[in-house]
Amino acid sequence: MPTGTLVGRLERHLGVTSITHLLPLDLADDLHLDELARMLLDRFRSQNDTEAFALLAELTHQRLAQIANGIARRLSPTVDPEDLQSTFISRLFTDLRGSERQPVRRFLALAHTSMKNAVYDQLRHQKRAQLGGPRYQDTLS
């Protein structure tokens, strides 16, 4: 998507004054991307604005894919990076904590930590299965 079109959509959605400090917009700059993602996520959470969420997903898709690929490559080649990315986005969309939710200051750091923890969880489950240890669900009965 041309940057000009995206900037126009962001200006219309967030307000021109909200993003003037980021102009000229550089989507390759993680600081710009982080700030825009934080504003869009805040708007989605506070106003239940699904268009803001769609813009967030569109804006961060490429960078989140890079983060997921890096994590999968470093921690576990058996993990599908697309699954990491889609799980993170779906968790953002379905977060039901309401008013107790802390504001996000660093969106990309949140994404990195969340995806990394998802890989660690998968590795723990695989290790338990290999060792024949009890599954969490079995301990609940």
Secondary structure by P-SEA (a helix, b strand, c coil): ccaaaaaaaaaaaacccccccccccccccaaaaaaaaaaaaaaaaacccaaaaaaaaaaaaaaaaaaaaaaaacccccccaaaaaaaaaaaaaaccccccccccccaaaaaaaaaaaaaaaaaaaaaaaaacccccccccc
